[in-house]
């Protein structure tokens, strides 16, 4: 786990087969995606020795959601009329929408893992030697 990020750009390109995010935009988006994963999993992944594949996939999917919202927010022109000069811009989603979409992607990938369980998890909440 590099600087709180659950996936790197090489993983995004080679394993996740991502093509949407550029290398320079990947860092900030994966950092936010990883922070969202930490919130949803109650910090359990930070205690693991190895980051599971499902977490890496969830981080990449969430990073893409955040990036797509960023791109939409650049306000591309949908229509333009020069008669009375009128321009209509595409509306980008709000940050709230982007986070909701990212959370949905994270839940999709992590639902079968038990990492999202709100209660005490024997599998993830015991450290070596702490368990019964």
FENSULTA-V431375 format. One record per pair of residues at least 24 apart in sequence whose ideal C-beta (glycine too) atoms are under 10 Angstrom apart, sorted by the first residue. I is the first residue (numbers start at 1). J is the second residue. D is the distance in Angstrom with one decimal. If there is no record, write none. Layout:
i->[I I]
j->[J J]
d->[D D]
This chain:
i->[1 1 1 1 1 1 1 1 2 2 2 3 3 3 3 4 4 4 4 4 4 5 5 5 5 5 5 5 5 5 5 5 6 6 6 6 6 6 6 6 6 6 6 6 6 6 6 6 6 6 6 7 7 7 7 7 7 7 7 7 7 7 7 7 8 8 8 9 9 11 11 11 11 11 11 12 12 12 12 12 12 13 15 15 15 15 16 16 16 16 16 16 16 16 17 18 18 18 18 18 19 20 20 20 20 20 21 21 21 21 21 21 21 21 22 25 25 25 25 25 26 26 26 26 27 28 28 28 28 29 29 29 29 29 29 29 29 29 29 29 29 29 30 30 30 30 30 30 30 30 31 31 31 32 32 32 32 32 32 32 32 33 33 33 33 33 33 33 33 33 33 33 33 33 33 33 34 34 34 34 35 35 36 36 36 36 36 36 36 36 36 37 37 37 37 37 37 37 37 39 39 40 40 40 40 40 40 40 40 41 41 41 41 41 41 41 41 41 42 42 42 42 42 42 42 42 43 44 44 44 44 44 44 44 44 44 45 45 45 47 47 47 47 48 48 49 52 52 52 52 53 54 54 54 54 54 54 54 54 55 55 55 55 55 56 57 57 57 57 57 58 58 58 58 58 58 58 58 58 58 59 59 59 59 60 60 61 61 61 61 61 61 61 62 62 62 62 62 62 62 62 62 62 62 63 63 64 64 64 65 65 65 65 65 65 65 65 65 65 65 66 66 66 66 66 66 67 67 68 68 68 68 68 69 69 69 69 69 69 69 69 69 70 70 72 72 73]
j->[34 45 46 48 49 50 51 55 30 34 51 27 30 31 34 30 31 34 35 38 46 29 30 31 32 33 34 35 51 56 59 63 30 31 33 34 35 37 38 45 46 51 52 55 56 57 58 59 60 62 63 33 34 51 53 55 56 57 58 59 60 61 62 63 56 59 60 60 63 51 53 56 57 59 60 56 57 59 60 63 64 60 53 56 57 60 53 56 57 59 60 61 63 64 60 60 61 63 64 67 64 63 64 67 68 71 60 63 64 66 67 68 70 71 67 63 66 67 70 71 60 63 64 67 63 63 66 67 70 59 60 62 63 64 65 66 67 68 69 70 98 102 56 59 60 62 63 64 66 67 59 63 66 59 62 63 66 67 98 99 102 58 59 60 61 62 63 64 65 66 67 99 102 103 105 106 58 59 62 63 59 62 62 63 65 66 99 102 103 105 106 62 102 103 106 109 110 115 116 103 106 102 103 106 107 110 115 116 118 106 110 113 114 115 116 117 121 124 115 116 117 118 119 121 124 125 124 113 114 115 116 117 121 123 124 125 110 115 124 124 125 126 127 115 124 128 109 110 113 115 109 106 108 109 110 111 112 113 115 106 109 110 113 115 109 105 106 108 109 110 102 105 106 107 108 109 110 111 113 115 102 105 106 109 105 109 101 102 104 105 106 108 109 98 99 101 102 103 104 105 106 107 108 109 102 105 101 102 105 93 97 98 99 100 101 102 103 104 105 106 95 98 99 101 102 105 98 102 92 93 98 101 102 93 94 95 96 97 98 99 101 102 95 98 97 98 98]
d->[8.3 7.8 7.4 8.7 9.9 9.1 5.6 9.5 9.6 9.8 9.9 9.0 9.8 7.6 9.1 9.3 6.5 5.6 7.2 7.9 8.3 9.9 4.9 5.8 9.9 8.4 5.1 9.5 9.6 9.9 7.4 9.3 7.3 9.6 7.5 4.6 9.8 6.2 8.8 6.8 9.8 5.4 9.2 5.2 5.8 9.5 7.7 4.0 8.6 9.4 9.5 8.3 8.0 7.9 9.8 8.1 4.4 8.0 8.9 4.5 5.3 9.9 9.9 7.7 9.0 9.8 9.9 9.8 10.0 9.8 9.5 5.8 9.2 8.8 7.2 8.8 9.9 8.8 5.1 7.5 8.7 9.7 8.0 7.2 8.1 8.4 9.9 7.4 6.2 8.9 4.2 7.8 9.4 8.8 9.3 5.8 8.8 8.3 6.5 9.6 9.6 9.2 5.5 6.2 7.0 8.4 8.6 6.4 6.3 9.1 4.8 9.0 9.5 9.6 8.8 9.0 9.6 6.0 7.4 9.1 9.1 6.7 9.7 8.0 9.4 8.9 8.5 9.0 9.0 9.5 9.5 8.2 4.0 7.7 8.7 4.7 4.9 9.6 9.6 7.5 10.0 9.2 9.9 5.9 7.4 8.4 4.6 9.8 8.8 9.5 9.6 8.6 9.8 9.8 7.9 7.6 5.7 9.9 9.3 8.5 7.9 7.8 4.8 7.6 8.0 3.6 4.2 8.6 8.0 6.3 9.4 10.0 6.2 10.0 8.7 7.7 9.5 5.5 8.3 8.5 10.0 9.8 5.9 9.6 9.7 8.7 6.9 5.8 6.3 9.5 6.2 7.1 9.3 9.5 5.7 9.4 7.6 8.4 9.8 8.9 9.5 10.0 6.8 5.8 7.3 7.3 7.9 5.9 9.9 8.7 7.0 8.8 9.6 4.4 6.4 9.0 9.8 8.0 8.5 8.8 8.7 7.7 10.0 9.0 8.7 8.4 9.9 9.7 9.2 5.7 9.3 9.1 7.2 9.1 4.4 6.9 9.6 7.0 8.5 7.3 8.1 9.4 6.7 9.3 7.5 9.7 9.7 8.9 6.8 8.0 9.2 9.8 9.9 5.2 5.9 9.2 7.8 5.4 8.0 8.9 7.7 6.9 8.0 7.4 9.0 9.1 9.6 9.3 5.0 9.1 9.2 6.6 4.6 8.4 7.6 3.7 5.4 9.8 9.2 9.1 9.7 9.4 8.0 8.7 9.0 9.1 9.5 7.8 9.3 3.9 7.2 7.4 6.3 9.5 9.0 8.3 3.9 7.6 9.0 5.1 5.2 9.9 9.9 8.7 7.9 9.2 9.4 8.6 7.8 9.5 9.3 6.1 8.4 8.9 4.3 4.2 8.8 8.1 5.7 9.2 9.0 5.4 7.8 8.3 5.6 9.8 9.0 9.9 9.3 8.3 7.7 8.1 9.7 5.0 8.1 7.2 9.9 6.8 3.4 8.7 7.4 8.6 9.6 7.9 9.5 8.8 8.8]
